[in-house]
Amino acid sequence: MSQSATDAFEIAQFDSSIDVAEVAEDTYQCTSFSNVTAFDTAEGLVLIDTCLPAFAPHVAAELREHTDSPVHTAIYTHGHVDHAHALDEYLLDGQEPPTVIAHEAMADRFDRYARTETYNDVINGRQFAGDPAAMESHSLSEGNSFGWPEHPPTTWYSDELTITVGGVTFELHHARGETDDMTWVYCPDRNVLCSGDLVIGAVPNAGNPQKVQRYPWEWADALHEMAATEADVLCPGHSEPIVDDAAEIEHRLLSYVDYLDTIVEATLEKLNDGAPPHVDIVREIEFPDSEEPWLQPEYDSPEFIARNVIRYYGGWWSGRPSELKPARRAALAEEIAELVGGAERLASRAEELVTADQRLACHLADYALEAAPENETVGEAVANVYEERSDTVDDLMSANIYASAAEYAKEGRRFR
């Protein structure tokens, strides 16, 4: 891990400690890196998600201190590895295979992950450890595999599905938010709402610069629908549950709605104002600034959320004519370096600017490294710029991408 990187476990919502609490009658919230909710019924457990494979054995062992019921049904809220793998850890020896339910879009997600496994290793190394090669040794990768889980869904649904297990009713609702295959679950008999990652302990993960399209406007709609349940227990996908406090649950859900709606509307307003280049849109938006501890940009960034809105409505082109069919970056970097007197001069100027204008400093650092990746003086200067940038941003994703850039510079190669 890079010296300037932020480890995911340093963020409160990704705490790797394990706590199992009975949040309603015969209902257990297992809080860890990612959460598991278990409803004990007369026919067995209904399990919502399965946790990260590295932690699932420990979570399952803690859950078994409270119940010895077999798993009757498992519901995957979305196809990320920390929610839809490791079901085996919760099954009793010799029990019948459980029913596994998920939204139909999850099949395409698993297929895509299987086709891009190496790519995902690199980008998750950047995202979670600040080092593209880190997933080989990082604990987030322990026992993880992309693609189809060992226990794939046996029941697929499209919009809504209601099931009854052991006399207990569960209402499943599809939503597009962080992913296109998300499910949130409401148990009216126990007035418990399981949000999956539609609720976490920070700004919603509706941006994420290295991952596929997010849907913050539909995310807000789902949060509205969840608030209408008037649940008095909320079990989120990450972070602590809210128990016996319907007013706080409604406040939290609707605060997320306001946050997302504000960014979406502001972005569309700028997009409609003459279709300016995308970077100009993002720089002109006044992003919301909440005082709530659970609505801070510690993982994702509001700037990235705006870019997801632009990507959906505005396409892939940045809006700059030169970037429609651009020259090779290396050729452009070499030309700029030649004009200013060399790559070392560019890198030196980047270091000078880093305290006054980090965004501008990073542009110059990129050109310097791309013009002369083999130059050790340039590499050292660029690494200094990106380590400084990594140390001063709030969100984990930015911090670790910048830390990865510093690692690339130290290795004498362009960011790729």
C-alpha positions in Angstrom: 0.0 0.0 0.0 1.2 3.5 -0.9 2.4 5.6 2.0 -0.3 8.2 1.2 -3.1 5.7 0.6 -6.2 5.4 2.8 -7.1 1.8 3.8 -10.8 1.0 3.5 -10.9 -0.3 7.0 -10.0 3.2 8.3 -13.6 4.3 7.3 -16.2 3.8 10.0 -18.8 2.2 7.7 -16.2 -0.4 6.6 -15.3 -1.4 10.2 -14.2 -5.1 10.1 -15.2 -5.8 13.7 -18.3 -8.0 14.1 -21.5 -7.2 16.1 -24.7 -9.2 16.1 -27.7 -7.6 17.7 -31.4 -8.6 17.8 -33.0 -5.5 16.3 -36.6 -6.9 16.3 -38.2 -10.1 17.4 -36.2 -13.0 16.0 -34.4 -10.6 13.7 -30.6 -10.2 13.8 -28.4 -7.6 12.3 -24.8 -8.7 11.8 -22.7 -5.6 11.4 -19.3 -5.9 9.9 -17.4 -4.7 6.8 -20.7 -5.3 5.0 -23.9 -6.3 6.8 -26.1 -9.4 7.0 -29.6 -9.4 8.3 -31.2 -12.7 9.4 -34.9 -13.2 10.0 -35.6 -16.4 12.0 -38.9 -18.0 11.0 -40.8 -21.2 11.7 -39.3 -22.6 8.4 -35.8 -21.3 8.8 -33.7 -18.2 8.3 -34.3 -15.6 5.6 -30.9 -14.1 5.0 -30.3 -10.7 3.5 -26.8 -10.7 2.0 -23.8 -12.7 3.0 -20.9 -10.3 3.8 -17.4 -10.2 2.3 -16.0 -13.7 1.9 -13.0 -13.0 4.1 -15.3 -12.1 7.0 -18.3 -14.3 6.3 -17.0 -17.3 8.4 -16.7 -15.1 11.5 -20.0 -13.3 10.9 -21.7 -16.7 10.5 -20.1 -18.1 13.7 -21.4 -15.0 15.6 -24.9 -15.4 14.2 -24.9 -19.1 15.2 -24.6 -18.0 18.8 -28.2 -16.6 18.4 -29.9 -19.2 16.2 -29.4 -22.7 14.9 -32.1 -22.5 12.3 -31.2 -23.7 8.7 -31.1 -21.1 5.9 -34.4 -21.3 4.1 -34.0 -18.3 1.7 -31.2 -16.0 0.9 -31.8 -12.6 -0.9 -28.9 -10.9 -2.6 -29.5 -7.1 -2.6 -27.0 -6.7 -5.5 -24.2 -8.5 -7.2 -21.1 -7.1 -5.5 -18.7 -9.5 -3.9 -19.4 -8.4 -0.4 -23.1 -9.1 -0.7 -23.6 -12.1 -3.0 -20.9 -14.6 -2.2 -20.0 -16.9 0.7 -23.5 -18.2 1.4 -21.9 -21.6 2.2 -20.6 -20.2 5.5 -24.2 -19.9 6.8 -25.5 -23.3 5.8 -25.9 -26.1 8.4 -24.3 -29.4 7.6 -26.6 -31.6 5.5 -29.3 -29.0 5.1 -31.3 -28.6 1.9 -30.0 -26.0 -0.5 -31.8 -22.8 0.2 -33.8 -20.7 -2.3 -31.7 -17.8 -3.5 -33.5 -14.7 -4.8 -32.1 -11.8 -6.8 -33.1 -9.3 -9.5 -32.8 -10.5 -13.0 -30.1 -7.9 -14.0 -27.7 -9.6 -11.7 -27.0 -12.4 -14.2 -25.5 -9.9 -16.6 -23.4 -8.4 -13.8 -21.9 -11.8 -12.9 -21.1 -12.5 -16.6 -19.5 -9.1 -17.0 -17.3 -9.6 -13.9 -16.2 -12.9 -15.2 -15.1 -11.3 -18.4 -13.2 -8.5 -16.7 -11.7 -10.1 -13.6 -8.1 -8.9 -14.2 -9.4 -5.4 -14.9 -11.4 -5.5 -11.7 -8.4 -6.6 -9.7 -6.5 -3.5 -10.9 -9.2 -0.9 -10.3 -10.2 -2.4 -6.9 -6.5 -2.2 -6.0 -6.6 1.5 -6.8 -9.9 2.1 -5.0 -9.4 0.2 -1.8 -5.6 0.2 -1.3 -4.1 3.0 -3.4 -1.9 0.4 -5.3 -3.0 -1.3 -8.5 -1.2 -4.5 -7.5 -2.5 -4.5 -3.9 -5.4 -6.8 -4.4 -3.1 -9.8 -4.6 -2.3 -9.4 -0.9 -5.0 -7.1 0.5 -7.5 -8.6 2.9 -10.4 -7.4 0.8 -9.4 -9.9 -1.8 -9.1 -12.9 0.5 -11.4 -15.6 -0.6 -13.0 -13.3 -3.2 -13.7 -14.2 -6.8 -15.5 -12.2 -9.4 -18.1 -13.8 -11.6 -20.8 -16.2 -10.5 -21.0 -17.1 -6.8 -21.0 -20.7 -5.6 -24.7 -20.4 -4.8 -26.2 -18.5 -7.7 -29.8 -17.2 -7.6 -32.5 -19.9 -8.1 -35.3 -17.4 -8.4 -35.2 -14.2 -10.5 -37.7 -11.4 -10.3 -38.2 -8.2 -12.4 -40.0 -5.3 -10.5 -41.5 -6.6 -7.2 -41.8 -9.9 -5.5 -43.6 -10.9 -2.3 -42.7 -14.1 -0.5 -43.9 -15.7 2.7 -41.5 -17.9 4.8 -42.7 -19.5 8.1 -45.7 -17.1 8.2 -43.5 -14.0 7.8 -44.0 -11.8 4.7 -41.1 -10.2 2.8 -41.6 -7.5 0.1 -38.8 -7.3 -2.5 -38.5 -4.1 -4.6 -36.1 -3.5 -7.5 -34.2 -0.2 -7.7 -31.4 1.2 -9.8 -28.9 3.1 -7.6 -25.3 2.1 -7.0 -26.0 -0.8 -9.4 -28.8 -1.7 -11.8 -29.7 -4.9 -10.0 -30.4 -3.6 -6.5 -33.1 -5.0 -4.2 -34.5 -3.5 -1.0 -36.6 -5.6 1.3 -39.4 -4.7 3.7 -40.8 -7.1 6.3 -44.1 -5.6 7.3 -44.7 -8.2 10.0 -41.7 -7.0 11.9 -41.6 -3.5 10.5 -37.9 -3.9 9.4 -36.4 -2.3 6.3 -33.3 -3.8 4.7 -31.9 -1.2 2.3 -28.8 -2.9 1.0 -26.3 -0.3 -0.2 -29.1 2.2 -1.0 -28.2 3.3 2.5 -24.7 3.4 3.8 -23.0 5.5 6.5 -21.8 8.3 4.2 -22.6 10.1 0.9 -24.2 7.6 -1.4 -21.8 5.6 -3.7 -23.5 7.2 -6.7 -20.3 8.4 -8.4 -17.3 6.0 -8.4 -15.0 7.1 -11.3 -13.8 3.6 -12.1 -17.1 1.7 -12.2 -20.1 1.5 -14.5 -23.1 3.9 -14.6 -24.8 4.8 -11.4 -28.4 6.2 -11.1 -28.7 8.9 -8.5 -32.2 10.1 -9.6 -33.7 6.6 -9.4 -31.8 6.1 -6.1 -33.7 9.1 -4.7 -37.0 7.6 -5.9 -36.3 4.3 -4.1 -35.4 6.2 -0.9 -38.7 7.9 -1.1 -40.5 4.6 -1.4 -38.6 3.2 1.5 -39.5 6.2 3.7 -43.2 5.5 2.9 -42.9 2.1 4.7 -42.6 4.0 8.1 -40.3 1.2 9.3 -39.0 1.5 12.8 -35.9 -0.6 12.1 -33.4 0.1 9.3 -30.7 -2.4 8.5 -28.3 -0.8 6.0 -25.8 -2.5 3.7 -22.9 -0.8 5.6 -22.8 0.9 9.0 -24.9 0.6 12.1 -28.6 -0.2 12.1 -31.2 2.3 13.4 -33.6 0.5 15.9 -37.0 1.6 17.2 -36.8 5.1 15.8 -39.1 5.6 12.8 -38.6 9.4 12.8 -34.8 9.1 12.6 -35.1 6.6 9.8 -37.4 8.9 7.8 -35.1 11.8 8.4 -32.1 9.9 7.2 -33.8 8.5 4.1 -35.2 11.9 3.0 -31.9 13.6 3.8 -30.3 11.3 1.3 -33.1 12.1 -1.2 -32.5 15.9 -0.8 -28.7 15.4 -1.2 -29.0 13.4 -4.4 -31.8 15.5 -5.9 -29.8 18.7 -5.3 -26.9 17.3 -7.3 -29.0 15.9 -10.1 -31.0 19.1 -10.6 -27.9 21.4 -10.4 -26.1 19.2 -13.0 -29.0 19.1 -15.4 -29.4 22.9 -15.1 -25.7 23.4 -16.1 -26.0 20.8 -18.9 -28.9 22.6 -20.4 -27.1 25.9 -20.3 -25.5 25.7 -23.7 -24.1 22.1 -23.4 -20.7 23.3 -22.0 -17.7 21.0 -21.7 -18.3 18.5 -18.9 -15.4 19.6 -16.7 -16.8 23.2 -16.7 -20.2 21.9 -15.6 -18.7 20.1 -12.6 -16.6 23.0 -11.5 -19.6 25.4 -11.5 -21.9 23.3 -9.3 -22.4 24.3 -5.7 -22.5 20.9 -4.0 -24.5 20.3 -0.8 -22.6 20.4 2.5 -24.4 18.4 5.2 -23.5 18.5 8.9 -24.8 15.0 9.4 -22.0 12.6 10.2 -23.6 9.9 8.0 -23.7 12.2 5.0 -20.1 13.0 4.6 -18.0 12.4 1.4 -15.6 9.9 3.1 -16.0 7.2 0.4 -17.5 8.7 -2.7 -17.5 12.4 -3.9 -20.4 14.6 -4.9 -18.3 15.7 -7.9 -18.3 12.1 -9.1 -22.1 11.9 -8.6 -22.5 14.9 -11.0 -20.2 13.2 -13.5 -22.5 10.1 -13.5 -25.5 12.3 -14.2 -23.5 13.9 -17.1 -22.4 10.5 -18.4 -26.0 9.2 -18.5 -27.5 12.3 -20.2 -24.5 13.6 -22.0 -22.5 10.7 -23.4 -18.8 9.9 -23.3 -17.4 13.0 -25.1 -16.1 15.7 -22.8 -17.3 18.5 -24.9 -13.8 19.8 -25.8 -13.4 19.6 -29.7 -9.8 18.4 -29.4 -10.9 15.5 -27.3 -13.5 14.2 -29.8 -10.7 12.4 -31.8 -7.6 13.2 -29.7 -3.9 12.8 -30.4 -2.0 10.3 -28.4 -1.4 11.6 -24.9 2.3 10.9 -25.1 2.6 12.9 -28.3 0.7 15.8 -26.8 2.8 15.7 -23.6 6.1 15.6 -25.5 5.0 18.7 -27.5 4.0 20.6 -24.4 7.2 19.7 -22.7 9.2 20.8 -25.7 7.4 24.2 -25.7 8.2 24.9 -22.0 11.7 23.7 -22.0 11.5 20.0 -21.1 9.6 17.6 -18.9 11.7 18.4 -15.8 10.6 22.0 -16.0 7.0 20.9 -16.2 7.4 18.6 -13.2 9.1 21.4 -11.2 6.3 23.8 -11.9 3.8 21.2 -10.8 5.6 20.9 -7.5 5.6 24.7 -7.1 1.8 24.8 -7.8 0.7 21.9 -5.5 0.1 24.1 -2.5 -1.7 26.9 -4.4 -3.7 24.9 -7.1 -3.6 21.1 -6.8 -5.9 20.6 -9.7 -3.6 22.6 -12.0 -0.5 21.0 -10.6 -1.8 17.5 -11.4 -2.4 18.4 -15.0 1.2 19.5 -15.4 2.4 16.5 -13.5 0.6 14.2 -15.9 2.1 15.9 -19.0 5.6 15.7 -17.4 5.4 12.0 -16.7 3.8 11.2 -20.0 6.5 13.1 -21.8 9.4 11.4 -20.0 8.3 8.4 -17.9 11.8 7.1 -17.7 13.2 10.3 -16.2 13.7 9.6 -12.4 13.7 13.3 -11.5 10.3 13.7 -13.2 9.0 10.6 -11.6 10.0 11.7 -8.1 8.4 15.2 -8.6 5.2 13.7 -10.0 5.0 11.2 -7.1 5.4 14.2 -4.7 2.5 16.0 -6.3 0.2 13.1 -6.1 1.1 12.1 -2.6 0.3 15.6 -1.6 -3.0 15.5 -3.4 -3.9 12.1 -1.9 -3.2 13.5 1.6 -5.6 16.4 1.2 -8.8 15.0 -0.3 -11.7 13.8 1.8 -13.0 10.8 -0.1 -11.3 7.4 -0.2 -11.8 6.9 -3.9 -9.9 10.1 -4.8 -7.2 9.6 -2.2 -6.4 6.1 -3.4 -6.5 6.9 -7.1 -4.0 9.7 -6.4 -1.9 7.4 -4.3 -1.9 4.9 -7.2 -0.7 7.7 -9.5 2.2 8.3 -7.2 3.0 4.6 -7.3 3.0 4.7 -11.1 5.3 7.7 -11.1 7.8 6.0 -8.8 7.8 3.0 -11.2 8.5 5.3 -14.2 5.4 4.5 -16.1 2.4 6.4 -17.3 -0.9 6.0 -15.4 -2.6 3.0 -17.1 
